[in-house]
């Protein structure tokens, strides 16, 4: 959640991304670029946050993020057309074809040492996140949870995904609960959502290209805020200072060094 929020800031302010992914480099980059902050981008971002929160509170079953994104895209178009100060708002731009292409992954033994650490960390994060979300959903829906089946399904999904240049697949908090609230009860909900997404990207690519990056950054801030679990931190502090220390050390490492190294550090500290 912290990384999502921190690295969304440059887009929210209309600034170019930092050249290196470290908290110190990000802070230095933001400080050096303060004079180039785009008021239009910042305004679009704040509008998106306010719109998303208002729509969520007033229209609970409506897709508040999607509606906020549509409104902010319209606002950005108006600013660009009639209120621009000469600087253009950064937008998503042209999208590549959405259809996945089959390709066997290239395998180079020289890359193996670099990949093992990342793969191990991603596995821990993906499996831990997925089973946590599955438990939370099962507690609300009353469904039986088979952790081994979850892990096997996720493993098979990633093996197949590797043949289509996919990202690591795992459970998503921001998809699972809206799905449950909308009435989804089986994995077919995710299948239909994927098919609709492909269709949307194929048919409306010119419209999607107009989405301002500041609006996407604003929604990432909304998402990251919803992911902060302050209650669990309080419980850790009350019940186990050792666990709290492990969590705090992992958090500090996450925002200051490479993510996979931070996860490995937290795991080792927990075992110790």
Secondary structure, DSSP 8 states (H G I E B T S, - for coil): -HHHHHHHHHHHTT----SS-SHHHHHHHHHHTGGG--HHHHHHHHHHHHHHHHHHHH-TTS-HHHHHHHHHHHHHHHIIIII--S----B-------S---------GGGHHHHHHHHHHHHHHHHHHHHHHHHHHHHHH-----HHHHHHHHHHHHHHHGGGT-------HHHHHHHHHTT--STHHHHHHHHHHHHHHHHSHHHHTT-BHHHHHHHHHHHHHHH--HHHHHHHHHH-HHHHHHHHHHHHHHHHS-HHHHHHHHHHHHH-
